[in-house]
Structures are given as structure tokens and as C-alpha cells.
Amino acid sequence: MSIGSEAESGRRDVFNSDCPAREVLDHITSRWAVLVLVALKDGPLRFYELRDRVDGISEKMLSQNLRVLSRDGLLERTVEPTVPPKVSYTLSSIGREGVQHLCELTKWIARTAPEIKAAQERHDRASE
């Protein structure tokens, strides 16, 4: 393998600190980003619909996540030229591909949450 190949393969290894995928991993796996992406799996939503769907997210945090996910190419933002403008968000093609995996992750988390919670309680009791 040539040195150029080694450098290029290192850039695609998420365990390597220089891998550009690390930034995307940070964006996609934040608590709010996962929930926003999964909330959009069934189709476009407007800002207030997303805010209401993702219980507990502040408008500021929602705005930040929408901006980052749009910049990453995972979301598409559509503005209808009305007064006031209607803005909606939908998954892009790569967003749709990724959200399938996130849905599986969130289903697994929901299914195993009671076991995880019980393990946390056992751990906490043993640490006392």
C-alpha cells in the first residue's frame, strides 16, 4: 500500500482523530439531532411542528440543530413565498438513508431502557 493510500484510508477511519467523519458523527449523534431526524422520517414538518414533536427542545436548540443538519446535507429547508413565509424541513436523500439506522437505534434504546435503568440502579446501589 502506498503512503498516499494509507493517509487516505486513515482519513476515513472514525477511530482516527483526523477523520472528517468525526464532525458528522458529533452532529448526528447528539440527543436533539437524533430526535429531529427521526421526527422527520414520515415527511416534512414546519418548525413549530418539530418543536412540538420533540418534547423539551428549546426553540434556540431546534434552530441550531436544523442549521447544522441542513449544512451537513441531511435536511432540506423549503421556504414558501407567503406572508409570513412558510418554512418546512424534510430529510434529504442521505438523511433518509441515515434515519433508517437511527430509527433502529431508537427502537433498541426504547426496548432495552428498562434493563439499562435496572443496571444503573444496581450499579448505584453497589457504589454506595
N, C-alpha and C positions, 0 to 999 in steps of 0.2 A: 504494500500500500504506500502511495506517495505521501509526502508531508502535507501537500495540499488536501488530499483526501482525508487524512487524519484530522486536520483542522476543521474541515467542513463537517465531518461526522461528529466532532465534539460540539459544534455549534447546534446540532440537532439532538443532543443528549440532555434531557431535562435535569439530569443529575449534575451537569457541568454548570458552574456559576455564570459562564459566558453565554449560555444558550438563550436565544431570544424568546423561546417558548416560555421561559420563566415569568416574564412580564405578563404574558397572556394567561398563564396558569394563575397568577395572582388575581387578575381581573375576573376570570370566570369562576374561581372557587371562593370568592368572598360570599358571605352569607346572603347579602342582598342581591348580588348578581345572579346567584343560582335561582333564587326565588323569582326574580324579574324574568329571567329567561324561561323558566318553567311556566310562569303565569301566561306567557305569550305563546305557548305551544298550540293552543287551539285557534289562534288567529289574532288579528290586530286589536290593540286596545289603546284608548286615549289615556293621557296622563292621569287624570283623576280615577279612571277605572283601574289602572295599575296600582295607584296609591291605595285604593280601597281593597284591592285583591291581596296585596302584600301587607297584611296587617302589621302595624308597628313601624313601618318605614316612614321617615320624615320626608317632606317634600324636597328638602335640600339633598338628602341622601339619594332619593329616587332620581333627581335631576343629575347628580354626579354619576350615578351608575348608568343611566341612559346615555349620557355623553360618552363615557368610556366604552361602553359596549357598542355604541354606534361607530366610534372611532376605530374600534377593533374589527369592524365589518360584520358583527354578529347581529346587529339590528339595522332596520331601515326606518328612517323617520320621514313621514309624509305630512306635508302641510297643505291643507285645502284653502284656497284663496277666498275665505269668507270673512265676515266681520262679526265677531272676532275670529281669527284663524283657528281652524280645527287641526290639531296635530295628533297623529296616531303613530304607534310604533308596532312593527311587526318583525318577525325573525327573518334574516336573510337566508340564503341557501346554506351557508356554512353554519349559521345559527341554528337552523332546523336540524342539521346533521348532529350538531353538538348537543342539542337539547334532548335528543333521544337518550343519550348516555346519562345526562343529568336527571332525567325522569327516572331511570333505573336506579340511580344513586339515591334519589329522594324516596323512592318506594322502599329500598333496602333500609334506609335510615328509619323511616316510619315503622317498618315491620320489626326492626330489631331494637328500637328505642327502649321498650320495657326491659329487655335483657341488659342493655347498656346502662340504663338507670340503676338496675339492681346491682350490677358490677360496681358502679360508682359508690353506691351506698355501702356495699361490703368493704370496699377499699377504704372509705372514710371511717367506718367503724373500726377496722383493723389498725388504722393510723392514730386512733385516739389514745 
